[in-house]
Amino acid sequence: MPEAASVSGSEFLPHAQQDISEVRTARHTAALPPQPCDRLLIRPVLKTQLLCCSGFQPLLTSGLAAMLRKVFLAGGHVTPFVGKGSPNFQKGLKGLKEYFAESIQGAFRETGAKPEAIDRIYVGNFAGELFNSQGHLGAAVAAAHPALLHRPSMRVEAACASGGLACAEAVRAICAGDDIVLAVGVEVQTEADSRTGGTYLARAADFKRQSGLDDFTFPALFARRAKAYLEKYPEVKMADLATVGVKAYSNGNKNPLAHMHSVKRPLEKAVAGPEFLKNEELKPFVRATHCSQVSDGGAAAIFVSEEGLRKCGLSKHQAVEIVATDYGAGDLWSDPEDLAVMDTTRAVVSRMLASAGVKPSDLDVAEVHDCFAIAEILMYEAIGLAPPGKGTELVKSGATSLEGKIPVNTGGGLISFGHPVGATGVKQVLEIYRQMKGLCGDYQMKSQPNLGLCVNMGGDDKTCSAMLLRNTAPASKL
């Protein structure tokens, strides 16, 4: 085999396809299911190339891996997100096992994927050990169907970005040779009281250093960001931040799956939302109406290759294409130099968009991590949707509303749709899919979008997972 640096795409591709074919033919002849070691049998150059797919510069011809293995999102299923404020919510009615089964079975039903055809599974969950006294959740998926027993399955954890990383790893598995991969995210948080739950969630921060800020560590951390932002841009007021929540609740009121579907939040209530922190310095900079919900729920997505589409009986026009995915981590042990900037999100998203040749102005729709109102504003600026200090002007202009130029969090985001932590990143990609396929009902955009972005964040901008999706069907007005 020639040295990697000297292999051209035209020389490399036939060998690569032949190796994959030989592995699969041997397995099929022997009636054996796909195995994790299969991709290790591929020529070393191909292995290196495939593992560079999506978000990393290929070592050979740029873009060859993407050309060799296109990746699609075939669809999936999102359960209702529920908790305090949801009509008819009953604490303890469903647990992890039930949400795994409901979301995965729904994904099979809605995509046509067969459980027997699943090559690999990634589970996103943050704190099952704390909220539910249950870990080892890679082994939890067989609750959905006996055919998932003994399949390669593992849990990934990155705090609130756990679901996003499960999706990113599913894409990488398709690039590496799998055909149908399941990403599922589940979290059940309502079994704990609010202060205990707040302490559990504080494990996503530098716990020893930061948990003493307040009983509610993360609201305090983002109040600190809001304080820094308002000091840096004194023309911005707390009432401006409240407009994020107004948009979120308005969208969630149209979404029957949303945790806060039945709760109205006009501007005057959003502005006057109660303060709740004990930390006197930070207390004025966050309101209850600025916060995401403590929710239970699950979401499952099916990622496929072109061969996987065929196995599911789907055409490309019934799926959406994954253009790029990337993720990165900041430093858990230190604070950013500028609390008014999300530097991890900015680095990851800008890197991914640049690799795909996409500008923020090219986007038609976005799902961003609005764990707090200030987080959505900082996301706008980190992504490049608004210049520094102008994020509140973007939302106040209506540009990010359902009727705007770049709708953001169309189903209500974390503030209104809800935030079952491990499920959020999976839900985000499915929200883009549903908008692209005209499946969002009362909160459907007027024109089906062509290009969408998901940004899922873990902790206080300490992990960012991003994904760029393209509609495979011609855009149409609804």
C-alpha positions in Angstrom: 0.0 0.0 0.0 1.5 3.4 -0.9 2.3 5.9 1.8 -0.8 7.9 3.0 0.5 11.2 1.8 0.8 9.8 -1.8 -2.6 8.2 -2.1 -5.0 10.1 -4.4 -8.7 10.0 -4.0 -9.1 8.1 -7.2 -6.6 5.4 -6.1 -8.0 5.2 -2.6 -11.7 5.0 -3.0 -11.9 1.6 -4.9 -9.7 -0.1 -2.3 -11.7 1.4 0.5 -15.0 0.2 -0.9 -13.6 -3.2 -1.6 -12.4 -3.6 2.0 -15.8 -2.6 3.4 -17.5 -4.9 1.0 -15.3 -7.8 1.9 -15.9 -7.4 5.6 -19.6 -7.2 5.2 -19.8 -10.1 2.8 -17.9 -12.3 5.1 -20.2 -11.4 8.0 -23.3 -11.9 5.9 -22.1 -15.3 4.6 -21.5 -16.5 8.1 -24.8 -15.1 9.3 -23.0 -13.0 11.9 -24.2 -9.5 13.1 -21.9 -6.5 12.6 -19.2 -6.3 15.2 -17.3 -3.4 16.7 -14.0 -4.8 15.4 -15.2 -4.8 11.8 -13.9 -1.3 11.1 -10.5 -2.4 12.4 -10.2 -4.8 9.5 -10.3 -1.9 7.0 -7.0 -0.8 5.6 -5.2 1.5 8.0 -5.4 4.4 5.6 -9.1 4.0 5.3 -9.5 3.7 9.0 -7.6 6.9 9.6 -9.6 8.7 6.9 -13.0 7.6 8.1 -12.3 8.6 11.7 -11.5 12.1 10.5 -15.0 12.5 9.1 -17.2 15.4 10.3 -15.5 18.3 12.0 -11.8 17.2 11.6 -9.6 18.0 8.6 -9.0 14.8 6.7 -5.4 13.6 6.4 -5.8 12.9 2.7 -7.9 14.6 0.1 -10.2 17.1 1.8 -13.8 16.0 2.0 -13.0 12.4 0.8 -14.5 10.8 4.0 -17.7 12.7 3.6 -17.9 11.7 -0.1 -17.3 8.1 0.9 -19.9 7.9 3.7 -22.8 10.4 3.6 -24.7 10.5 6.8 -28.4 11.2 7.2 -30.9 11.7 10.0 -33.8 9.4 9.3 -36.0 10.8 12.1 -36.9 9.7 15.5 -39.2 10.3 18.5 -39.5 12.8 21.3 -41.6 12.1 24.3 -43.6 14.8 26.0 -41.3 16.8 28.4 -43.0 17.0 31.7 -42.6 18.3 35.3 -44.0 20.9 37.6 -46.3 23.1 35.6 -47.4 20.3 33.2 -51.1 19.4 33.2 -51.8 16.1 34.8 -48.1 15.5 35.7 -47.7 12.7 38.2 -44.3 12.5 40.0 -42.8 9.0 39.8 -45.3 7.8 37.1 -42.4 7.1 34.6 -38.8 6.3 35.3 -35.7 5.9 33.2 -36.7 2.4 31.9 -40.1 3.7 30.7 -38.6 6.7 28.9 -35.9 4.6 27.2 -38.6 2.2 25.9 -41.0 5.0 24.8 -38.5 7.0 22.9 -36.7 4.1 21.2 -39.9 2.3 20.3 -41.2 5.6 18.9 -38.1 6.1 16.8 -38.4 2.6 15.3 -42.1 3.2 14.5 -41.6 6.6 13.0 -38.5 5.8 10.8 -39.2 2.2 9.8 -35.8 1.1 11.2 -35.8 -2.4 12.5 -34.3 -3.1 15.9 -32.4 -6.1 14.4 -30.7 -3.7 12.0 -29.2 -1.4 14.6 -25.4 -1.5 14.4 -24.6 0.6 17.5 -26.2 2.7 20.3 -25.1 5.8 22.1 -26.9 6.9 25.3 -26.9 10.4 26.5 -27.5 10.9 30.3 -26.0 13.2 32.8 -26.9 12.2 36.3 -28.8 9.0 36.5 -26.6 7.9 39.5 -27.7 11.0 41.4 -31.3 11.5 40.5 -32.3 7.9 40.1 -29.6 5.8 41.8 -29.0 4.2 38.5 -25.9 4.1 36.3 -24.6 1.7 33.6 -27.2 3.1 31.2 -25.5 1.7 28.0 -27.2 -1.6 29.2 -30.6 0.1 29.6 -31.7 0.0 26.0 -32.8 -3.6 25.8 -35.9 -2.4 27.7 -37.1 -1.1 24.3 -36.8 -4.3 22.3 -35.1 -7.7 22.9 -33.2 -7.4 19.5 -31.1 -4.7 21.1 -29.7 -7.2 23.6 -25.9 -7.7 23.1 -25.6 -4.8 20.6 -22.7 -2.4 21.0 -24.1 0.2 23.4 -22.4 2.8 25.6 -23.3 5.9 27.6 -21.6 9.3 26.9 -21.7 12.0 29.5 -21.0 15.7 29.0 -23.5 17.3 31.5 -26.2 19.1 29.5 -24.4 18.3 26.2 -24.6 14.5 26.8 -27.4 14.1 24.1 -25.5 16.2 21.6 -22.4 14.1 22.0 -24.4 10.9 21.6 -25.6 12.2 18.3 -22.1 13.3 17.3 -20.7 9.9 18.0 -23.5 8.3 16.1 -22.5 10.3 13.0 -18.9 9.3 13.5 -19.9 5.6 13.7 -21.7 5.9 10.3 -18.6 7.6 8.9 -16.5 4.6 10.2 -18.7 2.0 8.5 -21.9 1.4 10.4 -25.2 1.8 8.5 -27.8 2.4 11.2 -27.0 3.9 14.6 -29.3 4.9 17.4 -28.7 7.9 19.7 -31.0 8.1 22.7 -31.1 10.7 25.5 -33.0 10.3 28.7 -33.2 12.1 32.0 -35.6 11.9 35.0 -35.1 14.8 37.4 -38.4 15.3 39.3 -37.7 12.5 41.8 -35.5 15.0 43.7 -36.7 18.2 45.4 -35.5 21.4 43.8 -32.6 22.2 46.1 -31.3 18.6 46.1 -31.6 18.6 42.3 -29.8 21.9 42.1 -26.9 20.3 44.0 -26.9 17.3 41.7 -26.7 19.6 38.7 -23.9 21.5 40.2 -21.7 18.5 39.5 -21.5 20.0 35.9 -19.5 22.9 37.4 -16.2 22.8 39.3 -18.1 21.6 42.3 -15.6 22.3 45.1 -14.9 25.8 43.8 -18.3 26.9 42.6 -21.1 25.1 44.4 -20.8 27.5 47.3 -22.0 30.4 45.2 -25.6 29.5 45.9 -27.9 26.5 46.6 -28.8 26.9 43.0 -25.3 26.9 41.5 -26.1 27.2 37.8 -28.6 30.0 38.1 -25.9 31.8 40.1 -23.3 31.1 37.4 -25.5 32.5 34.7 -26.6 35.4 36.8 -22.8 36.1 37.0 -22.7 36.1 33.2 -25.8 38.4 33.0 -24.2 40.8 35.5 -21.0 40.9 33.4 -22.9 41.4 30.2 -25.0 44.3 31.6 -21.9 46.0 33.0 -20.1 45.6 29.6 -23.1 46.8 27.7 -24.9 49.3 30.0 -27.5 50.1 27.3 -28.9 46.5 27.8 -31.4 46.1 30.7 -32.8 43.1 32.5 -36.1 43.7 30.7 -34.4 43.1 27.4 -33.3 39.6 28.6 -36.9 38.9 29.5 -37.9 39.0 25.8 -36.1 35.6 25.4 -38.5 34.0 27.8 -41.5 35.6 26.1 -40.5 34.2 22.8 -39.8 30.8 24.3 -43.2 30.5 26.0 -45.0 31.8 22.9 -43.5 29.0 20.9 -44.0 26.4 23.6 -47.7 27.3 23.8 -48.0 26.0 20.2 -46.1 22.8 21.0 -48.1 20.0 22.6 -44.9 18.2 23.7 -43.6 21.2 25.7 -43.3 21.1 29.4 -44.8 24.6 29.7 -47.3 24.2 26.9 -50.2 25.5 29.0 -48.4 28.3 30.8 -48.7 31.9 29.4 -45.8 34.3 29.9 -46.5 37.8 28.6 -43.7 40.4 28.9 -44.9 42.0 32.1 -44.8 38.7 33.9 -41.4 37.8 32.4 -40.0 41.1 33.6 -41.5 40.8 37.0 -40.6 37.1 37.5 -39.5 36.4 41.1 -35.9 36.5 42.2 -34.8 33.4 44.1 -31.1 33.3 44.7 -29.7 33.7 48.2 -26.5 35.3 46.9 -27.2 39.0 47.3 -24.7 40.1 44.7 -26.1 37.9 42.0 -29.8 37.8 43.0 -30.9 40.7 40.8 -29.5 39.2 37.6 -31.7 36.1 37.2 -35.4 35.6 37.4 -37.4 32.3 37.6 -38.9 33.2 34.2 -35.3 33.3 32.7 -34.7 29.6 33.6 -35.0 26.3 31.8 -37.3 23.7 33.2 -36.5 20.7 35.5 -38.1 18.1 33.2 -38.4 14.4 32.7 -38.3 13.0 29.1 -36.6 11.1 26.4 -35.6 11.5 22.7 -34.2 9.0 20.3 -32.8 9.6 16.8 -31.8 7.2 14.0 -28.7 8.1 12.0 -28.1 6.2 8.8 -25.8 5.8 5.8 -27.2 5.6 2.2 -27.4 1.8 2.7 -29.1 2.4 6.0 -31.8 4.5 4.2 -32.4 1.6 1.9 -32.7 -0.8 4.8 -35.3 1.5 6.4 -37.2 1.8 3.2 -36.6 5.5 3.0 -35.6 7.9 0.2 -33.1 10.7 0.7 -35.9 13.2 0.4 -37.5 11.6 3.6 -34.3 12.3 5.6 -32.0 15.2 6.3 -28.3 15.2 5.6 -25.7 15.8 8.2 -23.3 18.4 6.7 -20.9 18.6 9.7 -20.6 17.9 13.4 -18.0 18.9 15.9 -17.6 19.3 19.6 -15.0 20.6 22.0 -14.4 21.3 25.7 -13.1 24.2 27.7 -11.4 24.2 31.1 -13.6 23.1 33.9 -11.2 24.3 36.5 -11.0 28.0 35.5 -13.3 30.9 34.6 -13.2 32.6 31.2 -11.4 35.9 30.9 -14.7 37.5 29.7 -17.9 36.3 31.2 -19.8 38.1 28.5 -18.5 35.8 25.9 -19.0 32.0 25.4 -15.6 31.2 24.1 -16.0 27.4 23.8 -19.2 27.7 21.8 -17.6 30.3 19.6 -14.6 28.2 18.9 -16.5 25.0 18.1 -19.2 26.5 16.0 -16.9 28.8 14.0 -14.6 25.8 13.4 -17.4 23.6 12.2 -19.0 26.3 10.0 -15.7 27.2 8.4 -15.0 23.5 7.6 -18.4 23.3 5.9 -18.0 26.6 4.0 -21.1 28.0 5.7 -21.7 31.5 7.1 -24.1 32.3 10.0 -26.2 34.3 7.5 -26.7 31.1 5.5 -28.7 29.5 8.3 -32.5 29.2 8.1 -33.2 27.9 11.6 -31.3 27.1 14.8 -31.7 25.2 18.0 -29.5 26.7 20.7 -28.9 25.9 24.4 -31.1 28.5 26.2 -30.6 27.1 29.7 -31.1 30.7 30.8 -32.2 33.8 28.9 -28.7 35.2 29.0 -27.4 31.9 27.5 -29.5 32.4 24.4 -28.2 35.9 23.9 -24.6 34.8 24.3 -25.2 32.0 21.9 -26.5 34.4 19.2 -23.2 36.3 19.6 -20.9 33.2 19.8 -22.5 31.7 16.6 -22.3 35.0 14.7 -26.0 35.7 14.4 -25.5 39.0 16.2 -22.4 41.2 16.9 -21.1 41.5 20.5 -23.6 43.4 22.7 -26.4 43.2 20.1 -28.0 39.9 21.0 -30.9 41.4 22.7 -31.6 43.7 19.7 -31.8 40.6 17.6 -34.5 38.9 19.7 -36.4 42.2 20.2 -36.5 42.8 16.4 -38.4 39.6 16.0 -35.7 38.0 13.8 -35.5 34.9 15.9 -39.3 34.5 16.2 -41.2 31.8 14.3 -42.0 34.5 11.6 -38.5 35.9 11.6 -35.5 35.7 9.3 -33.7 33.1 11.5 -36.2 31.4 13.9 -34.4 30.0 17.0 -35.8 27.4 19.3 -39.1 27.0 17.4 -40.6 24.5 19.9 -39.9 26.6 23.0 -36.3 25.7 23.7 -35.1 24.6 27.2 -37.0 27.5 28.8 -40.5 26.3 27.6 -40.1 22.9 25.8 -38.2 21.8 28.8 -34.8 20.4 29.7 -34.5 16.7 30.6 -30.7 17.1 30.5 -29.6 14.0 28.6 -32.4 14.2 26.1 -32.0 17.9 25.1 -29.3 17.5 22.5 -31.2 14.6 20.8 -34.4 16.6 20.9 -32.6 19.6 19.2 -31.6 17.6 16.1 -35.1 16.2 15.8 -36.6 19.6 16.0 -34.6 20.7 13.0 -35.6 17.5 11.2 -39.3 18.1 12.0 -39.1 21.7 10.8 -37.4 20.6 7.5 -40.1 17.9 6.9 -43.1 20.1 7.8 -44.0 18.1 10.9 -44.3 20.8 13.6 -48.0 21.6 13.4 -48.9 24.9 15.0 -45.3 25.9 15.4 -44.2 25.1 11.8 -42.2 27.7 10.0 -44.0 29.2 7.0 -41.2 27.9 4.7 -39.5 24.6 5.3 -35.8 25.5 6.1 -32.9 24.3 4.0 -30.0 24.7 6.5 -30.2 24.3 10.2 -27.8 24.5 13.2 -27.9 22.8 16.6 -25.8 23.9 19.5 -25.9 21.9 22.7 -23.9 23.1 25.7 -22.6 21.3 28.8 -22.0 23.2 32.0 -21.1 26.9 32.0 -19.9 26.7 28.3 -17.4 24.0 29.3 -18.6 21.6 26.5 -20.1 22.5 23.2 -21.6 20.0 20.6 -22.7 21.4 17.3 -24.3 19.9 14.2 -25.2 21.3 10.8 -28.1 19.7 8.9 -29.4 20.2 5.4 -32.8 19.4 4.0 -32.7 16.8 1.2 -36.1 17.8 -0.2 -36.8 21.0 -2.1 -37.9 23.9 0.2 -41.6 24.7 0.0 -44.0 27.1 1.6 -46.6 25.7 3.8 
